[in-house]
Amino acid sequence: MALLNGEQYRESLRKMRPNVYKWGELIADVTAHPATRLHVQSVADSYDAAFDPERSPVFTAQSHLSGQTAHRWNTLLDSVTAVMGNARMKRAQYNRTGTCQGATCAGWTGLNVLWAVTYELDKDLGTGYHERIKKYFQHVEDNGLALAGAITDAKGNRAQKPSEQVNKDANLHVKEVRPDGIVIRGYKAQICGVAACHEIVVLPGSGYGESEKDFCVACAVPRDAAGLTVVETRRPSDARDEEEGWDAPKAGNITQAFLIFDDVFVPNERVFLNGEFKYTGKLIGYFTAIYRAAIGACVAGQGDVMCGAAINMARANGLPQKAFQDKLNQMAINNEVTYAVGLGAMLAGKGHPSGLWIPDMLLAHVNKTQVAKLPYETKVICQDISGGVAETGCFPSYKDCRSPLYGEELMKALAAGADGETRARAARLVEWLTVGGGIPGCMHGGGSPDGARLVVRALEPWEKFAADAARIAGLAAGPAEPAAAKK
Ligand SMILES: Cc1cc2nc3c(=O)[nH]c(=O)nc-3n(C[C@H](O)[C@H](O)[C@H](O)COP(=O)(O)OP(=O)(O)OC[C@H]3O[C@@H](n4cnc5c(N)ncnc54)[C@H](O)[C@@H]3O)c2cc1C
């Protein structure tokens, strides 16, 4: 059964052992709890899309293993069409919900990257990992699984390597190797979509050398594995998001979690890398190339919603769209730039011998730098158009708007080009999109932009640029680089 509908997906989550916490309490049912249900709801919507003739071409793809139609996030990104399909799906998901669907994103990317890295490992070292990932991939497809991806470690002191940390658990590591599997422990941080996933694809947090062998581990862990505790984090707008008022988002909400692995046993068939440190750099390289090409589509999809929210807000304030058309154009340009740089990276990519399509590294990292910049400008314009009522802290709560004492007067005060409730809902969406839980991790999601800048610096052919410029200037040779000044 490769394809699940939304209700079957929800039912499968309900069968799992509760191990997700928030506000110090265990969440008994992630499909119903206010902190998690909207994320589950948006992922369920993506499952339902498989049965909608209009949306299924975006949300499904042909399996490279069985040839069957599968949920797109259960398939190999084996062509430029497939990686562009990832971008299209992400933009469509954001258009539906305004926010991120972690449970169909980073874990899927991790699975794809492991497909390529294990291929290399088997070829070079005869490890047998690729056969394991094939079987695991088939299991994911057969069960229509949603996967979170856990790469980021808690890290500890950023100036020290994992092996130098006072608390070794700051980075997830292999504690013990047994004949039938491994025991892992430590913390992964800021992991998206865990509450809505079935399993977590765990990858090393960075490229490492030999001294960090214990931290070079990739595996797949059920979300409810024994020894794993999931702590949902606080969102900027939690109190309001989780109340039932009409000023709370209706279509989706990002969930982020800290994962505490307290001696979690992983059987051998789910271990895809264990100590092979030389391959961790490649793994991170392939991951960021795929992820940072696609993330331009995420923020573009949210930017589309911001355009719509700004138009609605202008109208609710009593002003026509055309009063802000130049600003709206700039918002749309920002959206299309990140989308297009990502698509460019995909088109300029190349096939890996394993069958994976890897977007161009340079363009993908350039895209990350823009994703960390342009959406913020889009948010500023969205707030600019909307007025102060949509900025942080200016909007009365639902409960206040319903107060028997002053609620009626507040609603009259909120009314403008539209009635108070319409304007309140429109303003609340702008606030959520621009300063609240709707923000899709433009800055650090998919890695910090400084890392991307380092890659751009490393990959651009600076000497060729200087030589070309010298030739065009009519110089036989360009000026020599001055020797570094002695201190
Ligand atoms: C919305 C969102 C969703 C996310 N989803 C996921 C997910 O699903 N899975 C996942 O694995 N991760 C996820 N992350 C985590 C994300 O990948 C990390 O936040 C990101 O890699 C940055 O790591 P950090 O937060 O530890 O920041 P830090 O590493 O603390 O970085 C902070 C700043 O310090 C700089 N810095 C760090 N170390 C050094 C150093 N040694 N020298 C100089 N400068 C340094 C960085 O460049 C950055 O500017 C998500 C994050 C966000 C915000």
The ligand as an ORCA input file, in Angstrom:
! r2SCAN-3c Opt
* xyz 0 1
  C      12.848     26.834     10.970
  C      14.012     25.912     11.070
  C      13.856     24.585     10.661
  C      14.911     23.691     10.825
  N      14.702     22.385     10.492
  C      15.716     21.500     10.677
  C      15.512     20.127     10.360
  O      14.426     19.712      9.959
  N      16.539     19.269     10.549
  C      17.750     19.689     11.021
  O      18.650     18.872     11.151
  N      17.953     20.984     11.349
  C      16.974     21.900     11.187
  N      17.163     23.208     11.535
  C      18.414     23.607     12.164
  C      19.341     24.372     11.241
  O      19.913     23.509     10.287
  C      20.380     25.057     12.130
  O      19.689     26.049     12.877
  C      21.487     25.677     11.330
  O      22.277     24.685     10.721
  C      22.381     26.563     12.220
  O      22.835     25.870     13.326
  P      22.622     26.484     14.780
  O      21.199     26.839     14.930
  O      23.224     25.534     15.746
  O      23.411     27.859     14.739
  P      24.917     28.125     15.131
  O      25.765     27.011     14.635
  O      24.986     28.444     16.564
  O      25.237     29.410     14.264
  C      24.990     30.746     14.697
  C      25.952     31.665     13.956
  O      27.297     31.371     14.317
  C      28.062     31.048     13.162
  N      29.016     30.011     13.585
  C      28.732     28.776     14.077
  N      29.855     28.122     14.386
  C      30.874     28.949     14.089
  C      32.305     28.849     14.200
  N      32.892     27.755     14.686
  N      33.043     29.920     13.787
  C      32.448     31.042     13.294
  N      31.123     31.185     13.179
  C      30.342     30.149     13.574
  C      27.067     30.607     12.109
  O      27.552     30.815     10.788
  C      25.895     31.523     12.444
  O      26.090     32.775     11.849
  C      16.145     24.138     11.366
  C      16.305     25.473     11.736
  C      15.264     26.352     11.597
  C      15.481     27.780     12.037
*
